[in-house]
């Protein structure tokens, strides 16, 4: 199994290094893993003048799976938009056809106190958000900034984007979401804004059509503004949620705070053959980069998702997840999830602790 390792920018190299420790430990136990690293994002621009260098894209295409850290940094904000780190991330998702993004939000009992919500609201949380990843307003054309005549006749700059979904794009992510719901609680909530957006009208119609293939799954619908409220008010009402690219981006970040920290949430982005790119949902956090402070658990849990979805090795996925549970139960915490009475550790110390727990 070949894994393309793309550390990226900011805290990316630090958190990926801890995930690589886990993979090295699995190799020591006999796992047949080959890893090769390459730059992406700002690191890609620095190395090759492109946030997604051709060599990186080739490596990702040839690999069985991709492990990504994070991209971005303020030093790149003045670059032309196509050269900014985030464009490398959008392009690799599109080039690899990674249309289904899975974002689990799970609360470990010991972290209930780290959540910004009351323990009784979040205890027992186990939510899966399925986000369409290669369409919507992030990719729709036309887009841009141009000078137009304003209401008074004077020229002014206008920014515009296009929210766009084809029926086939909605249908394929719907099948992924219904399939996941079948393996979970058989409840699927489709989130959109069909009361004002034609794009969402189509989304809802296709979801209803696809639901006929999954009669055991209870399909419900919710406007995104209500979903944003409900995910904070009563998150345990949801089992599996499916939504578009921009709504999923926002809702999954909101859900991350239910778990105690955005540093706890992994993600998997899959194509139609379950080849995937695995990454934490958080960003590059340049304010703490290089300080050994980042939480690597989301990245390590992303490796568990890699084994679960791409390698179909559920035993190893469970082993990694159980190792994370052990270190949490031992009271080890990076700063983002630290509470009184627990032991604060660095990024590298947390990685070492997971490797140690993995060996038991």
C-alpha positions, 0 to 999 in steps of 0.5 A, spaced: 500 500 500 502 506 497 501 512 501 502 519 498 504 524 504 503 531 503 504 535 510 503 542 507 503 548 511 503 551 518 502 545 523 501 541 517 508 538 518 508 537 525 501 533 526 503 529 519 509 527 523 505 524 529 501 520 524 507 517 520 509 515 527 503 511 527 504 508 520 511 506 522 509 502 528 504 499 524 510 497 519 514 495 525 508 490 526 508 487 519 504 492 515 506 493 508 506 500 507 510 505 502 510 512 504 513 518 499 512 525 501 511 531 497 509 539 497 502 542 497 499 549 498 504 554 500 510 549 500 508 547 493 508 554 491 515 555 495 518 549 491 515 549 484 511 556 484 505 552 484 500 550 490 499 543 487 506 541 483 505 536 477 510 531 481 505 532 487 499 530 483 502 525 479 504 522 486 497 522 489 494 519 483 499 513 483 498 512 491 493 508 494 491 513 499 493 520 500 495 523 507 494 531 508 496 536 513 494 543 512 495 548 507 495 556 508 499 562 511 498 569 511 505 570 507 501 567 501 495 572 502 498 577 497 499 572 491 494 571 485 488 567 487 490 561 483 497 561 486 494 561 493 495 555 497 487 553 498 487 553 490 492 547 491 487 543 496 481 545 491 485 542 485 487 536 488 480 534 490 477 535 483 483 532 480 482 526 484 475 526 483 474 526 491 467 528 491 464 525 498 467 528 504 466 524 510 466 528 517 465 524 523 463 528 530 464 523 536 465 526 543 469 522 547 466 521 554 472 524 558 472 530 553 465 532 555 468 538 559 472 541 553 466 542 549 463 549 549 456 546 550 453 543 556 455 535 557 448 533 557 447 536 550 453 533 547 454 526 551 453 520 547 454 524 540 456 520 534 454 524 528 457 523 521 456 529 516 457 527 508 459 533 504 459 533 497 466 536 495 467 537 488 461 542 486 457 547 489 459 555 489 467 553 490 467 550 483 462 553 479 463 558 473 463 563 472 466 567 477 471 573 478 471 580 480 470 585 475 468 592 474 461 594 472 457 600 472 453 601 479 446 603 480 448 611 480 452 609 473 459 610 476 463 604 475 465 599 481 468 592 482 463 587 483 465 580 485 461 574 483 460 566 484 456 561 481 452 555 485 451 550 481 450 542 481 448 537 476 443 531 478 449 526 477 453 530 482 447 530 487 445 523 486 452 520 487 453 523 493 446 521 495 448 514 494 454 514 499 450 518 504 444 513 504 449 507 504 453 510 510 446 511 514 444 504 512 450 502 516 449 507 522 442 509 525 438 508 518 436 516 519 439 521 514 438 528 514 439 532 507 441 539 509 439 545 503 436 552 502 430 550 497 426 555 499 430 560 496 435 557 492 434 553 485 440 549 486 437 546 493 431 545 489 434 540 485 438 537 491 432 536 495 428 533 489 434 528 487 435 526 494 427 524 495 428 520 488 434 516 491 431 515 497 426 510 494 432 505 493 433 505 501 426 504 504 429 502 510 433 509 511 428 515 514 430 521 510 428 528 513 430 535 510 432 541 514 434 548 511 441 550 513 440 556 517 435 551 522 440 546 521 446 550 524 441 552 530 439 545 531 446 542 531 448 546 537 441 546 540 440 538 540 446 535 536 444 528 538 437 528 534 442 527 528 445 520 526 447 522 518 447 528 515 448 530 507 449 537 504 453 541 499 460 543 499 459 550 502 454 548 507 458 542 509 464 546 510 460 551 515 456 545 519 462 541 520 466 546 523 460 548 527 460 540 529 467 540 531 466 544 537 461 539 540 467 534 540 471 539 544 476 541 539 477 542 532 483 538 533 479 532 534 475 531 528 478 527 522 475 527 515 476 522 509 474 524 501 473 519 497 472 517 489 467 512 487 472 506 488 474 508 495 480 511 494 481 517 499 485 523 501 485 523 509 486 529 513 484 533 519 478 538 518 482 544 521 487 549 518 494 550 518 494 554 525 500 559 523 499 562 530 502 556 533 506 553 527 513 550 529 511 550 537 509 543 538 503 545 541 498 542 535 493 537 537 495 531 532 489 526 534 485 528 528 490 527 523 492 520 527 484 518 527 484 520 519 489 514 518 484 510 522 479 512 517 484 511 511 484 503 514 477 503 514 475 506 508 480 505 503 484 499 505 478 496 508 482 493 514 477 494 520 481 491 525 487 496 524 482 502 524 479 499 530 486 499 533 488 506 532 482 509 534 482 504 541 489 507 542 487 514 541 481 512 546 486 510 551 491 516 551 484 520 552 482 516 558 489 516 561 488 524 561 493 526 556 491 533 553 494 538 548 492 545 550 486 545 546 482 540 550 486 541 556 482 542 562 483 542 570 486 535 573 488 533 566 496 533 564 498 537 558 502 534 553 506 537 546 504 535 539 510 530 539 508 527 546 501 526 544 504 522 538 509 518 542 503 516 547 498 514 541 504 509 539 505 507 546 498 505 546 498 502 540 503 497 542 499 494 548 
